Amino acid sequence: MPHPFILDDGPLSAESQKVAETELNETPERVAESVAELRRLLHENTDLYFRDDDDFLKIFLRPCHYYPESAIKLMRRVAEFKRDYEETLKNLMPEDEKEAFIENDVVNVLSNLDQDGRRVLIVNAGKVWDPKKVTSEQMFRLFYLIHIAAMKEQNTQVRGVIVIMDFDGMGLTQVKSLTPAWSKRLLNFIQDAMPLRLKQVHMVNQPFVFNMVWTLFKPFVKEKLNKRMFFHGKDRKSLMKHISAANLPANYGGDLPQINYGGKDWYPALNDHLDFFTQWHTYGFAKSN
């Protein structure tokens, strides 16, 4: 594992290669066949514009278990999402949300991986979140920027990501900021237009008022995601059935020290890959001349 606040954009580790082969059927033969077929499909879908080198195509093949037909559909959904929410996402760069990243602790990433080598994203949607300082629109933009960065990590492409939603101290101020339209867009993104393997979503410290939020989200949650969502409240043993104590900070009952870092520590890691952000914004539907 590199420095805790640097994206690991190196090759797959030996352990990740085993996971890729076992879970994704990522064998040399399958990779060669699937990459070639996805490249053919991409050239056939002339209204789409994406890079077609092997490493880039793997970003879409891995969450689709190397089925090229599924991967081209994912690429189309990504293009559709970028088109439908162009006003929010067009040319979005880390600099645009630097203040939200650095001066607020709404979104954080654990500096360590979990026991299965997965990145863990922390979303503080309770009292830590002041919607007057970071609007729900900005929160979504932060999610989007982080997902672009995560795609740079081959090990994350294979291992997937875990999300901990911390609702500690959530009140009506936060609830009113999470509108049905916002909820629908977020779930549309993570279920249909995010080329990453979302392995688990853990709800912790949710107060009674959380039920109002869940009522908004529930109609848009598909079966696949529903099976990966877990509600723990303040039951740390329940959470540790999924993430080991050795990989959790003390904030959540784990053996690691309390979290003493945040977006200000992670922000430079995004700035190190501005070229990838710039490239990502050129992909989607081909521009008409």
N, C-alpha and C positions, 0 to 999 in steps of 0.2 A: 504494500500500500504506500503511495507517495505521500508527500506532505499533506496534512489533513484538509487544507483549503486550496488544493490544486486539483483540477479535473484530470483524471487518469485517461489520457487519450492514446495510451500505448496499446499493444496487441493483447489478445485474450490471454489470461493466465492459464496454466495447465489445468487448474481446477475448473475454470469456466469453460474450457474446451470440452471437458468431460460432460458438464451440464448441458452444453449446446448439443452434443451428440445424443445424449440420453433424452432430453426434453424436446429438442427442436429438430432432431434428425439431421443435424449439421455435420454430415460426412463430406469428404472432398468431392465424391461423385455427385451427391445431392446438391451441394453448393454450386458446382459447375453447371449442372443441368438447369437449376432453378434461376440462377443469375442470367444465364443465356436466354431463358424463356421470358423472364421479366423484362429484360432489355428489349426483346422482340415485341412484347406487348406494349411497352412504353413507346416504341417507335411507331407502332400501329395506332396507338391513341394519340393522334397528332395534335389534339387540343390540349394535351398535358405537356408541361415543361418541367423536367427534373434532370439532375445529373444522372449519368448511366454507368459510372464506374462501379466496380465490384463492391467496394466498401460502402458506398452510398446506398446501393440497392439492398445490401444486407440490413440496413436500418429498417426497411419495410418487410423484408423476408423473415427476419427473426420473430417478430410478434405474430406472424402468420404461419409459423412452423414450416417455412420454406415451400408454401403453396403459392406459386406465381400468380394464379388467378385471384387469390385473396389479397395478395400484396398490391396488385394494380388497382383493385377496388379501394384499398386503404389509401393509396396515393390520390385517387379521385376524391375520396371523402376529405382528405387533407386540403386539396385544392378548393373544394366546395366550401369548407369551413373558412378558409382564408378569404374567399370571395364574399361570403355572407357576412363576415365580421371585419371587413376591410377597414372600416372607420376606426375600429379599436386596435387592429393588429398591424396595419400597413407600416412597414419600415420601422417597427418597434425595436429599439435598442436599449441595452442596459442603462445607458446614460439618461434615457427618458424617465426612468423610475429610480434614479440613483438615491434620491431623498427617501423614498419609501423603503428601499433596501437597507440603507445605512442607518437611518434615524428611528426605525421602528422594528419591532421584533415579531411582526405578523407571520412571516415565513422564515423558516430556518431549515438547515439540513444537518443531521448529525455528522460530526467529524469522523465517526467510525461507521463501518458497515455492520449489518446484523450478522447473525451466526451463519446465514446462507449467502453472505457476500453481497447483500442488496443495500442500496442507498435507502435512507430513511428520511423522508420529508416531514417536518413538523409544521402544522398550520395552527396558529394561535387565534382562534375565532371567538374567544371569550373576552374577559375584561382587558386583556393586553391589547386588543384591537380597538382603536378609536377610529370609527368610520369618518370622522371629520378630518383626520390626518391622512388616513389611507382609505379611500373610497372602495366600495366593492368592485368597481370597474378597475381600479388600480390593483386590487388583490388578484383579479383574474389575469391582468397583464403580467404580474409577478409570476404566477403559475406558468404562463405561456413562455416567458423568458427562461425559467428554470428547466422546462421540458426541452427547449432547444439545446441548452447546455448539456443536459443529461444524455442526449443523443450522441454527443461526442465520445462518450465512454463505451467502448465495446463490451467491457465487462457488465455494465449496466444494461446494455441492449440484451444481453443473454440472461443475466440474473433477475432483472426486473427491479421494481421499486416498491417500497412500502410507504404508506402515508399514515401519520398519526394526527387526527383532528382533535385538538385540545379546546374544549368548550368551557373551561374553568371560569366562573364568574360571568358567563354570558347573560345579557339582559335584553330588554326590549330595544335598546339602541342598536345592538348588533342584529337582532332578529329583523328589524324593519329595513335593514340594509340588504338583506338577502331576499330579493324579490323572486317571484315565480319565473320571470324571464331570465334572471341571472342564474337561477338554479338549473333551468332547462339548458342554457348555453353551456354551463360548466359540465353537466353530465353528457351533453352531446359531444363535447370536446374529448373528455376522458374515455368515453365508451366507443366513439366512432372515428375520431380524428387525431388521436395521439399515438404515434408509432413507438410506443414503449409498452413493456409488459407490466401492467399494474397488478401486483400480486395480492396485496391486502390493504384494506382501509380500516383503521382502528379509531373508534370514537371513544374518547376518554373525558372524564370530569363533566359529563353533560348534565346540566340542571333540568328542572322540570320544564322550563321555557323552551328547551331544545325540541320538545315534541312539536312545537309550532313550526320549527325549521324542517324537521323530518317530514311533516305533512306536506310541505312544499316539494321536497326532493323525491319522496317515495314514488309518485306517479311516473317519474322519468327514469327510474332505476331498472335496468334490464336484469334478467335472471343471472347472467354470468357475473355481473358486478355484485348483485345482491348476495351471492354465495361467498363473496370475498370481503364482505363488510361485517365488522364485529363491534358490538356495543358493550363496553366494559364499565362505564361509570367510574367509580373510584376503586374498583376491584383490580388491584395490581397483579394478583396471581392469575387472573383471567387473561390479562395482557401478556403475561410472561409464558403462557402456553404457546404463544406465537413468536415472541421476541425474547430471547434468553436474558436473564438478569445480567449476565456478563457483558451484554451488548446494549444495555439500557442505562441512561443516566439516572441519578438519584431522584430527579424530578418525577420519574415514573416508577419508582421503587427498585431501580436497578443498582448494580454494583459500581457503575462509573460515577465520576464526580458530577455535581450539579452543572447544568449547561451554563457556561460563562462566555459564550461567543454567539455570534448572530450574523445578520446580513452584512454588517460592516466588514466581517472577516471573509465572507464568501464573495463579496462584490468584485474584488480584484480578479478572482478566478474567471468570472464572466468576461471581464475586460481583456483577458488574455486570448479570447477566441472571437473577437469582433468580426473577423473575416467570415467565420461560419454563420454568425447571425446575419450578416449582410447577404451572403449567398442564399440563406434559407428564405429570405424575403423575395428572391427572384423566382422561386419555384411555385408551381401551382398550375393555373391555366395559362397556356401560351398567350403572349400578348399579340393582338392582331396588328398587322402593319397598317 
